[in-house]
Amino acid sequence: MNKILLFSFLFISSISFAQIVKGKVVDQNNQPLPGSNIYFDGTTIATIADENGNFSLNYGSKLNSILAVSFIGYQTEFIKSFDTDKVLKIVLKEAANTLNEVIIKKDRFSRKQKLQLFREQFLGKSAVAKKAIIENEDDIYFDYDEKSFTIKAYSDKPLIVNNSLLGYRITYELVNFEVCFLRISISSNDVFRSFYAGLTRFEETNTNAKILKQREKCYQGSQLHFFRNLVASIWNKENFLLFKGSYQDNPKDYFTVTDFNDSKKVVVTKQKKELSLNKFVAEFNLFFNKKQQSKIIFETETFYIDKFGNNSNIENIIFSGYMAQQKVGEMLPMNYGIE
């Protein structure tokens, strides 16, 4: 079962209520860093610091997303909360080459094989995902542990993903990538767990009619679509149907959705299950449009969904089946379809 963090990093938290965040980006010598990138993780909401390092970013209402500030050659700063009544002063530190601390051991698999595995587990294997290109694959390093049948990937530089079919250029700061196999193997057929995490910035590169149609196709039945429908109480055979085991059931018996500030609070009814883990809350099967099947396991009783459909506890909600197969190559920004 894949446990994949598609939309958020590990520190998801509430952002302030105001609509504009202002600040200045400087180095450790208090010199401005013009051209610094300031963005909300997983969205196209971004701006660039001016010649004096100053920026102003309008992001609307409350978001369950991290504000990231980056500049080439410096460590990215992650801001979990801030006071919009004050101008932020963000100090970036020069980046150290952390990969020098990683001992890359020789193993029986070639770099070509590892890159193929990385593309499949990071970008995905769909027709759309296969067209996505990682422009700087040379920056990726691998470490294969034959004792634990595990491969890890690292990169000191953000990965640049050019997704021409969806019209996005994605900057992905890889924080974690780990794939575990059933045996010593480098084949996706032998994968039993795949995990990756990072921060993403989306830049729109094309919006022709064909691309817009392809985006909507990727959105339909996605995790983003599911969470938006969940808080809107949209359940029908053209969208999502909920099954408990093999029987269709009423979602209202298991999910209570209420307003909470600018977000929606979701409470999941805890299920009783023999031999379940301590974190287990509930498990359901989902059918989308009568053909796409997924399984969802909740390890939290309460979570919050912002206006975009971004989930405050995505690390505690596990997908398998169709939704888990959608990876970065089919990823849309969290603000897709919402002004």
N, C-alpha and C positions, 0 to 999 in steps of 0.2 A: 504494500500500500504506500502510495506516495504521499508525503507530507510536504507540501510546497507552499512557500511564501511567495505569491505572484505579485502582491500589490503593496507590501509594506516591509519595513525593516523591523528589528526586534524591539525597538523602543517606542512603539506607537503610543501616542498620548493626546490629550486634548489641547487644541490651540485656542488662543484667545477669541473673544467674540467680535472684535472690531474688524473692519474691512481692509485696512491698510497697515502694512508693516513697513517701517522706515529704518534705515541704518547706514552704517559705514563699515567698509571692509579694509583692514590694515594688516601689515605684517608685524613682526615682533619689535621692529624699530619704529613703529607707529607711522610707517609710510603707507600711503594709500595703494590699493591693489586694483587699478582700473581694469575693467573687463571681467571681473569676478562673476561667476554664475551663481544666482540665487534662485532656488526653485523649491516647490513643494513636491516631495517624493511621489512618484507615480502619476504625475499630471503634466499638462502643458503649461501650468501656471508658473511663469518664470520671468526673470528680468536679468539685466546685466548692469554692474556697477559703472558709474560714469568715471570721467578722468580724475575725479577726486575720491573715488571709492564709495561714493554715496549711491543709495538705491531707494526706490519706493515700489512696493509690490501690493497690488490690489488683489485680494483673494476671496472676497465675499464673506460668507458666514463661516461658522466654526467648521474646522476640518480635523479628521482623525489622521493626520499626516505630519511628517517631520519637515521642517524647513532646513534645507541643506545649502551650504555655502562652499563653493569650490574654486580653486585657481590652480593652474598648472604648476607643478613643483611644490605644492603645499598640501598639507593634510586637510581633508574636507571636514568642516565643522557641522555637527548635527545639533539643531536647536529644537528641543522638545516643547518648550513653553516660553512665552515672553510677554512683556507688558507693552501693549501697543501705545500707551501714553508716553513711552520713552523711546528715544532714538537708540537703536541697538548699536553697540560697538563690537564688531566681530574681529577678533585677532586670529589670523591663520599662522600656523607653525610650518616651517619648512619640512617637507616630507623626507623621511629616511627610507632607504631601500630595504624594506622589511623582508623581501625575498632572500636577501643575503643570509637571513637567520633560518631559512628553511633548507633543510638538507634534502636534496633531490636524489634519491637512490636509483640505481639502475635496476631495471626489471625486464621481463621477457617481452613486453609489449612496445611497439614502436610509437613515436610521437604521432604519426599519421592515424594509427588506430585510436589513440587517446583523443585526438581532436574530433574524430568521427563520433565517438561516444559522447564527448562534450556537446557537440552540436545537437545530437539527438535528445540529450537529457536537459539541455539548457534552452535551445530554440524550439525543439519539438520535431515531430516526424510528419506533420501534415504537409499538404502541397504548398500552403502559404508559408509555413515555417521553413521549408527546404529552400525557398527563394530568398530568405533573409540571410544577410552576409555579415559576419563579424569582421570588420575592417582591420583590426589589429590583433589577429590571432597569435602573432609572434610574442605578444606580451603575456600569454597564458603559460603557466608552469604547472606541471603535474607531479603528484607523488602517489605511487601505488604501493599499498601495504599488502603483501601476499599472505600474511598471517591472518588478517581480518577480512580479506577479499574486498578491500575498500580503496577507492581512488578519490583523491582530493585535488582541487584546482585552485590556483592562486593567480592574482594579477595586481601589481602595484599601480597600474594605470586603469582608468575606467575603460570598459569595453564599449566600442562604438559599433552599434548594430544598425545596419541600413536595411530597413524593411520596405522595399520598393512597392510591394503589392498592397501594403496598408498606408503608404505615404507618410512614414515616420522615420526619423533618425533618433535612435535611442542611445542615451549615454547611461551605461549601467555600471555602477560601482560594486564590484563583486566582493561581498563580505564573506560568503561561505558557499562552497560547492562540494558535495560529498555524495558518492554513489556506492552502495553496498551490493555485492553480488552473492549469489548462492554458492559459488565456487570460484576458483581462480579463473577469471574470464574478463574480457573486455567487450562483451556483446550485450546489447540492450535486452536481449532475450533472457539473460541470466540475472537481470537487475531485480532486487526485491525491495529496495528502498532508495529513493532519490530525493535529495534535499538541496535547495539553493536559496540564498538570501542576498539582498542588496538594495541599493537605492537607484531609482530610475528617473531620468528626465526625458520627456518627449518633445521633439521638435517636428512640427508639421512640414513636410516637403512637397506634398502634392495632394490636391483635393478634386481630381476629376471624377466624373460620374462613376466610372468603373471602380475606382478606389473606394469611394463612399459606399458603394454596394458591397464590396468585399469586407469593409469594416463592419457593416451591419450584420453580415453573415457570421463573422467571428464573434460578435457581441451576443447573438442569439444562442441561448443555452450556456453562456459562460458563467463563471462565478460572480462577476459583476452584475450580470442580468439577474441571477438568482437572488442576491442580497437586495437589489432594488425592488424586485417583485415581492420578496418576503415582507418588507416593511410597508409596501403598498397593498398587501393582502390580495395579490393577483395570483389566483390558482385556477387553471382550467386546462383542458386537453390541448389547446394550442400553445400553452406556455408550460408551466411546471405542474406535475401531479406528485403528491406525496404518498409514499407507501411505507407502512410499518410491516416489515417482513415482505410477504407476497400479497398483502391486502391493502387496497387503497384506503386512505384514512383522511380525516378532516384536520387540516393544519391548525385550525383554531383551537383544537383540543391540546395542542402541544406548544404553540407560540403565542405569547402575549406581547403585543406591540403598543407602546405608549410614547407620547411626546416627551422629550427631555432636552430642554433648552432648544438648540437649533438642530438636534439630532433625534433619532428614534432609539428608544430603549427596547431591547428584545429579551424576554425571559423565556427560557426553555424548560418545559416540564420534565423533571428527572424521571427516567425509566428504571425499573428494577431488572437487573440482568445477572444471571448466574456467572460466576467467575470473571466478572468485569473488573477492569482496573480501577484504582482509586479515583482517577480523574474522569471516568466515564459518566456522562450525563444522559445522552440519548443517541440513537442511531436510526437513520431512515434511508430508504431508497428513493431516488428522484428520477422521474421520467420527463424529458422535455420533448414536446411536439410528437409524442407517441413513438419516438425512435432512439433518442439519446439517453442512455442510462448511466446514472452515477450513484455513488453511496456517500453519505455525509455522516460523520461522527462528531458530536459536540463534547468537548471536554471543559466547557464552561456553561454555567446556567444563565449568565447575564452578559450581554455585550451591547455595543452601541454602533449604529450605522449613521454616518453623516449624509449630507445632501447628495453626495456623489455615489453613495453605495459602498464607501470605504468602511471596513469593519475594524473595530477597536481591538479585537481579540483573534485575529486570523490565525495566530500560532496555535490556538486551542480549538480550531475547527478543521477537521481532516477530510479531504476529498479523495475518492478513488473512482475509477471508471472514466467516463468522458471528460468530466471537468478537470481531473488531474492530468489528463493528456495534453491539455492546452497550456503551452509554456510561453516563453518570451516571444517566440516567433509569431504568436497570435495575440499577444497582449495589446490591449488598448489603454490609453490613459484613463485615470479614474474619473476625469471630468468629461469623458466621451459623451456626446449627446446632450450635455447640460451647459447652458450659458453661464 
